[in-house]
Amino acid sequence: MMHSATGAMVWAVTVVALWGGAAWAAVHLLRRPQHRPQRRPQRRPQRRPPPTLPSPLDILERRYAAGDLTREHFDEARARLREHELDI
């Protein structure tokens, strides 16, 4: 009789463990209806505007400021640039 009481006890513990596991799984699944992880919105890399090139007048003014051009050359080149601006 001792042998059957021990066997019954093992079966009882096994059944309780299985039912407990099933109950835990049900609660776990009900608390998380969407089992898959939520997707974060992807950050798109910010596009930087292309570097702007200095205008011809900017280059001319820098060269004049650096002393590469005389006042006469600067005035003549600026007048030519203005003529081309009107053509566009």
Secondary structure as UniProt FT lines:
FT   HELIX           2..31
FT   HELIX           56..66
FT   HELIX           71..87
//
